[in-house]
Amino acid sequence: MKLHYSPASPYSTKARMAAHYAGVAVENVLTDTTSNPPDLIASNPLGKIPTLVLDDGRAIYDSSVITRFLDRESGGKLMPRNAEKRLDAEILEALCDGICDSLLAVVYEKRFHPPEKVHQPWIDRQWEKVSRGLDHLEAHLPKIGTRLHAGHFALAAMLRYIELRFEGEWQAGRPKLAKWPKKFEKHFPDYSLFKA
Ligand SMILES: N[C@@H](CCC(=O)N[C@@H](CS)C(=O)NCC(=O)O)C(=O)O
């Protein structure tokens, strides 16, 4: 199967790390969404990455559907079996993906508008969501037990992305969160392979 991805895309990083951890072999296809590549559009009308294309041609998106698919493919390596813990992992994944949605909204607002059309109140609104999300994570950092799950990969990918685009702008007042990537790397030494 093929995974359309870009190294900077946090949802792609999550999916790639999850596939690696789960031991599911995927061929990574570097994809630039801005040029609307026909093979991506043919697979995913939304033209977004990550998109996982199976050998029979079926395409899977978005990234949380991909992590659930990889979980089933690997016999449950990406989600806790316990229902309560699984729900916690799914909510963590949704929160981290949602923070990425807001970060991307800020990046795209600036990237796709001329400076005089950039709407600062919209950026401020997105930053409020990011700040609340980060504060929530600081207060409720997920434990890392014997196994990692999709929520951990979502958090690792989000922190990588926020540091890539907003370097040094998110750590103040969040010491535990700032240290989390180092902790994560002890459990997933290949984290450095997924740098943008
Ligand atoms: N909810 C989607 C979001 C995917 C997404 O927005 N990906 C970005 C790259 S990080 C993208 O493809 N942007 C191109 C576009 O929106 O046209 C997911 O979790 O997969």
PDBQT file of the ligand as one rigid body, heavy atoms in Angstrom, charges set to zero:
ROOT
HETATM    1  N1  LIG A 201      -8.398  15.885   9.073  1.00  0.00    +0.000 N 
HETATM    2  C1  LIG A 201      -7.385  15.568   8.090  1.00  0.00    +0.000 C 
HETATM    3  C2  LIG A 201      -6.540  16.782   7.819  1.00  0.00    +0.000 C 
HETATM    4  C3  LIG A 201      -5.571  16.562   6.656  1.00  0.00    +0.000 C 
HETATM    5  C4  LIG A 201      -4.937  17.871   6.178  1.00  0.00    +0.000 C 
HETATM    6  O1  LIG A 201      -5.549  18.956   6.319  1.00  0.00    +0.000 OA
HETATM    7  N2  LIG A 201      -3.754  17.777   5.599  1.00  0.00    +0.000 N 
HETATM    8  C5  LIG A 201      -3.100  18.935   5.055  1.00  0.00    +0.000 C 
HETATM    9  C6  LIG A 201      -1.586  18.801   5.117  1.00  0.00    +0.000 C 
HETATM   10  S1  LIG A 201      -1.022  18.828   6.787  1.00  0.00    +0.000 SA
HETATM   11  C7  LIG A 201      -3.460  19.042   3.580  1.00  0.00    +0.000 C 
HETATM   12  O2  LIG A 201      -3.558  18.041   2.909  1.00  0.00    +0.000 OA
HETATM   13  N3  LIG A 201      -3.626  20.277   3.088  1.00  0.00    +0.000 N 
HETATM   14  C8  LIG A 201      -3.865  20.536   1.712  1.00  0.00    +0.000 C 
HETATM   15  C9  LIG A 201      -5.205  21.089   1.460  1.00  0.00    +0.000 C 
HETATM   16  O3  LIG A 201      -6.014  21.250   2.416  1.00  0.00    +0.000 OA
HETATM   17  O4  LIG A 201      -5.496  21.351   0.289  1.00  0.00    +0.000 OA
HETATM   18  C10 LIG A 201      -6.559  14.379   8.588  1.00  0.00    +0.000 C 
HETATM   19  O5  LIG A 201      -6.520  14.142   9.802  1.00  0.00    +0.000 OA
HETATM   20  O6  LIG A 201      -5.988  13.658   7.753  1.00  0.00    +0.000 OA
ENDROOT
TORSDOF 0
